[in-house]
Amino acid sequence: MIPGISSRRRFSDLTEQEVLALAISSEEDDARIYRSYAERLRADYPGSAAVFDGMAEEEDNHRRRLIDLHQDRFGPVIPLIRREHVAGFYARRPVWLAANLSLETIRAEAAAMEKGAQDFYLRAAARTSDAATRKLLGDLAAAEATHEAKAEELEATNLPEGARSDEDLTARRQFILTWVQPGLAGLMDGSVSTLAPIFATAFATHDSATTFLVGLAAALGAGISMGFTEAAHDDGVLSGRGSPMKRGFASGLMTAVGGLGHALPYLIADFWTATAIAVVVVFIELWAIAWIQNRYMETPFLRAVMQVVIGGALVFATGVLIGGG
């Protein structure tokens, strides 16, 4: 430690007893994290919750073995040392504190926890020249590797193919409700509703600069309005649609993107060139919306094309007729 600079110990300065104490506290923390994941998942994903319950029990078992080893070598008093006390120790983001976590995020974080711990102990073992310390760190790395194998075994037991498929389907449904559905609604609103004012302005003024300013204002204004509306009208508690902030962000962003798509071509000074490019962009936007509806909302492709492309064409024609008249 360097006085006045940092109160954290370097890993290389820890004694074997402190390394063992650090491993004990780490195993204890991991067990609590896994139990918190299990509680989050129990209602919607009981199979995955059982996996994390089993992983927590494994962490408890390893902690007990480490405590027995500490008692045999150093006595019953375990030094208080945790990850945050050691410089260079693998840091874990407090992902488990986030309000909304997807099933895939939790699975990925759990895998990263085990892999990070194993890699850290292997690197630490390679740096030491003391035989006893090297053996201790190697044993800890091996223990982390068995955790990963045990997790796979528990998953195979508690998540047969059908159960995992059901949970993946539930996770996909949540993704659609939280991100795809509000994003698609925003993209449709931004792409279609801004057609009339943008092209009415374009054909009324034949001025690219004016048309761009109107399009920019319409796109950003619609994005802000849609974002706040989506976030405010449903908190997601009863509907199960997820975080209102996420839904509002998806809706607002995609609304703005949809409107800006055919407004940006009017940065080109030549009016007819800008208009031709804007028309092509509109065509691409409408077909993209139809594809998303077919891909995620399971809308038959021809029906999606009829709804989006024909509806967009009517709004486009309305803007051209009003502006040209």
C-alpha positions in Angstrom: 0.0 0.0 0.0 1.1 3.6 -0.7 0.0 5.9 2.2 -2.3 8.7 1.0 -2.8 7.1 -2.4 -4.7 3.9 -1.9 -5.9 1.7 1.0 -6.2 -1.3 -1.2 -3.8 -4.2 -1.0 -2.0 -5.5 -4.0 -2.7 -9.2 -4.7 1.0 -10.0 -4.8 1.3 -8.6 -1.2 -1.3 -10.9 0.3 -0.3 -13.8 2.5 -1.5 -17.3 1.8 -3.9 -16.9 4.7 -5.3 -13.7 3.2 -5.7 -15.3 -0.2 -7.6 -18.1 1.4 -9.8 -15.6 3.3 -10.4 -13.7 0.0 -11.5 -17.0 -1.6 -13.9 -17.7 1.2 -15.6 -14.3 1.0 -15.8 -14.5 -2.8 -17.5 -17.9 -2.6 -20.0 -16.5 0.0 -20.7 -13.5 -2.3 -21.2 -15.7 -5.3 -23.7 -17.9 -3.5 -25.8 -14.8 -2.5 -25.7 -13.5 -6.1 -26.9 -16.9 -7.4 -29.7 -17.0 -4.8 -30.8 -13.5 -5.8 -30.9 -14.6 -9.5 -33.0 -17.7 -8.5 -35.5 -15.5 -6.7 -35.9 -13.2 -9.7 -36.4 -16.2 -12.0 -38.6 -18.4 -9.8 -42.0 -17.1 -11.0 -41.4 -17.1 -14.7 -38.5 -19.5 -15.2 -38.7 -22.2 -12.5 -36.2 -24.5 -14.3 -33.5 -21.8 -14.4 -34.2 -20.9 -10.8 -33.5 -24.5 -9.8 -30.2 -24.3 -11.7 -29.1 -21.2 -9.7 -30.3 -22.7 -6.4 -28.0 -25.7 -7.2 -25.1 -23.4 -8.1 -25.5 -21.5 -4.8 -25.4 -24.8 -2.9 -22.2 -25.6 -4.8 -20.7 -22.3 -3.8 -21.7 -23.0 -0.1 -20.0 -26.4 -0.3 -16.8 -24.9 -1.7 -16.9 -22.2 1.0 -17.2 -24.8 3.7 -14.2 -26.7 2.3 -12.1 -23.6 2.2 -13.1 -22.7 5.8 -12.1 -26.2 6.9 -8.7 -25.8 5.1 -8.2 -22.4 6.7 -9.0 -23.8 10.2 -6.5 -26.6 9.7 -3.7 -24.3 8.5 -4.3 -21.0 10.2 -6.9 -21.4 13.0 -10.5 -20.3 13.4 -10.1 -16.6 12.9 -10.5 -15.6 9.3 -9.2 -12.2 8.2 -11.8 -9.8 6.8 -10.8 -9.2 3.2 -13.1 -8.9 0.2 -12.7 -8.2 -3.5 -13.0 -4.4 -3.1 -10.0 -4.5 -0.7 -7.6 -5.9 -3.3 -6.2 -3.9 -6.3 -6.3 -5.9 -9.5 -8.8 -8.4 -8.3 -11.5 -9.2 -10.8 -14.3 -6.7 -10.4 -17.9 -7.7 -10.8 -20.5 -5.1 -11.8 -23.5 -5.2 -9.5 -25.7 -6.5 -12.3 -27.9 -8.3 -9.8 -29.1 -4.9 -8.5 -30.6 -3.9 -11.9 -34.4 -3.6 -11.8 -35.0 -5.5 -15.1 -32.8 -8.4 -16.1 -33.5 -10.7 -19.0 -32.9 -14.5 -18.7 -30.1 -14.4 -21.2 -28.4 -11.6 -19.4 -28.5 -13.5 -16.1 -27.2 -16.7 -17.8 -24.4 -14.8 -19.4 -23.4 -13.0 -16.2 -23.3 -16.3 -14.3 -21.0 -17.8 -16.9 -18.8 -14.7 -16.8 -18.5 -14.9 -13.0 -17.2 -18.5 -13.1 -14.9 -17.9 -16.0 -13.5 -14.6 -14.6 -12.8 -16.3 -11.2 -11.0 -19.2 -12.9 -8.9 -17.0 -15.2 -7.9 -14.8 -12.3 -6.7 -17.6 -10.1 -4.8 -19.1 -13.0 -3.0 -15.8 -13.8 -2.3 -15.3 -10.1 -0.8 -18.8 -9.8 1.4 -18.3 -12.8 2.9 -15.1 -11.2 4.0 -16.7 -7.9 7.2 -18.6 -7.3 6.1 -19.9 -3.9 5.2 -23.6 -4.3 2.5 -23.6 -1.5 0.9 -20.5 -2.8 1.0 -21.7 -6.4 -0.7 -25.0 -5.3 -3.4 -23.1 -3.4 -4.2 -20.8 -6.3 -4.2 -23.7 -8.7 -6.6 -25.5 -6.5 -8.9 -22.5 -6.5 -8.8 -22.3 -10.3 -9.7 -26.0 -10.5 -12.6 -25.4 -8.1 -13.9 -22.6 -10.3 -13.7 -24.9 -13.4 -15.7 -27.6 -11.5 -18.3 -24.9 -10.8 -18.8 -24.4 -14.6 -19.1 -28.1 -15.2 -21.6 -28.4 -12.3 -23.6 -25.6 -13.7 -23.9 -27.5 -17.0 -24.9 -30.7 -15.1 -27.6 -28.8 -13.2 -28.9 -27.2 -16.3 -29.2 -30.6 -18.0 -31.1 -31.9 -15.0 -33.4 -29.0 -14.4 -33.8 -27.7 -17.9 -34.6 -30.5 -20.3 -35.0 -29.5 -23.9 -38.7 -28.8 -23.6 -38.4 -26.6 -20.5 -35.5 -24.6 -21.9 -37.5 -24.0 -25.1 -40.4 -22.8 -23.1 -38.2 -20.4 -21.1 -36.5 -19.2 -24.2 -39.9 -18.6 -25.7 -41.0 -16.6 -22.7 -37.7 -14.5 -22.8 -38.3 -13.8 -26.6 -41.8 -12.7 -25.8 -40.6 -10.3 -23.2 -38.0 -8.9 -25.6 -40.7 -8.3 -28.2 -43.0 -6.7 -25.6 -40.3 -4.4 -24.2 -38.3 -3.5 -27.3 -39.7 -4.7 -30.6 -43.4 -3.7 -30.2 -42.8 -0.1 -29.0 -39.9 0.3 -31.4 -42.0 -0.9 -34.3 -44.9 1.4 -33.3 -42.5 4.3 -33.2 -40.9 3.4 -36.6 -44.4 3.2 -38.2 -45.4 6.5 -36.7 -42.2 8.3 -37.6 -42.1 6.9 -41.1 -45.7 7.3 -42.0 -47.0 10.2 -40.1 -44.2 12.6 -41.2 -44.7 11.8 -44.9 -47.5 14.2 -45.3 -45.9 17.3 -43.7 -42.5 16.7 -45.2 -43.6 16.1 -48.8 -46.4 18.8 -48.6 -43.6 21.3 -47.6 -41.4 19.9 -50.4 -43.9 20.4 -53.2 -45.2 23.6 -51.8 -41.8 25.3 -51.6 -39.5 23.4 -53.9 -36.8 24.3 -51.4 -34.6 21.7 -49.9 -33.5 23.7 -46.8 -37.0 24.6 -45.8 -38.1 21.0 -46.3 -35.3 19.7 -44.2 -36.1 22.0 -41.3 -39.7 21.0 -41.3 -38.8 17.3 -41.5 -36.2 17.6 -38.7 -38.8 19.4 -36.5 -41.5 16.8 -37.3 -39.2 13.8 -36.7 -37.7 15.0 -33.4 -41.1 16.3 -32.1 -42.8 13.1 -32.9 -39.9 11.1 -31.3 -40.2 13.1 -28.0 -44.0 12.8 -28.0 -44.0 9.1 -28.7 -41.3 8.4 -26.2 -43.0 10.2 -23.3 -46.4 8.7 -24.2 -45.1 5.1 -24.3 -43.3 5.6 -21.0 -46.2 7.3 -19.2 -49.2 5.3 -20.3 -48.1 1.9 -18.9 -45.7 1.2 -16.1 -45.5 -2.4 -17.1 -46.5 -3.9 -13.8 -49.8 -5.3 -14.8 -49.3 -5.7 -18.5 -45.9 -7.4 -18.1 -44.4 -5.3 -20.9 -41.3 -4.4 -19.0 -39.5 -1.2 -18.0 -41.4 1.9 -19.2 -38.0 3.7 -19.6 -36.8 1.0 -22.0 -40.1 1.0 -24.0 -40.2 4.8 -24.1 -36.6 4.9 -25.3 -37.3 2.3 -28.0 -40.4 4.1 -29.2 -39.0 7.6 -29.2 -35.7 6.6 -30.9 -37.4 4.7 -33.7 -40.0 7.4 -34.2 -37.2 9.9 -34.7 -35.3 7.5 -37.0 -38.4 6.9 -39.1 -39.0 10.6 -39.7 -35.3 11.5 -40.2 -34.9 8.8 -42.8 -36.7 10.8 -45.5 -35.8 14.2 -44.1 -32.1 13.9 -44.4 -32.0 13.6 -48.2 -33.1 17.3 -48.2 -29.6 18.3 -47.0 -28.9 18.0 -50.8 -29.4 21.4 -52.3 -30.9 20.2 -55.6 -34.6 19.7 -54.9 -35.4 17.0 -57.4 -32.3 14.9 -56.5 -33.2 15.2 -52.8 -36.8 14.2 -53.5 -35.9 11.2 -55.6 -33.6 9.9 -52.9 -36.2 10.6 -50.2 -38.8 8.6 -52.2 -36.4 5.6 -52.3 -35.8 5.9 -48.6 -39.5 5.9 -47.9 -39.8 2.7 -50.0 -37.1 1.1 -48.0 -38.6 2.2 -44.7 -42.0 0.8 -45.5 -40.6 -2.6 -46.6 -38.4 -2.7 -43.5 -41.5 -2.2 -41.3 -43.3 -5.0 -43.2 -40.3 -7.3 -42.7 -40.2 -6.6 -38.9 -43.9 -7.2 -38.6 -43.5 -10.5 -40.4 -40.3 -11.5 -38.5 -41.3 -10.6 -34.9 -45.1 -10.0 -34.8 -45.8 -13.1 -37.0 -47.9 -11.0 -39.4 -48.3 -12.7 -42.8 -45.9 -10.9 -45.1 -48.4 -10.0 -47.8 -50.8 -8.6 -45.2 -48.0 -6.6 -43.7 -47.1 -5.2 -47.1 -50.8 -4.3 -47.8 -51.1 -2.5 -44.5 -47.9 -0.6 -44.4 -47.0 0.0 -48.1 -50.5 0.9 -49.2 -51.1 3.0 -46.1 -47.8 4.8 -46.5 -48.5 5.4 -50.2 -51.8 7.0 -49.4 -50.2 9.3 -46.8 -47.4 10.2 -49.2 -49.9 11.0 -52.0 -51.9 13.2 -49.5 -48.8 15.2 -48.8 -47.9 15.6 -52.5 -51.4 16.6 -53.5 -51.7 19.2 -50.7 -48.3 20.6 -51.4 -48.7 20.6 -55.1 -52.1 22.2 -54.9 
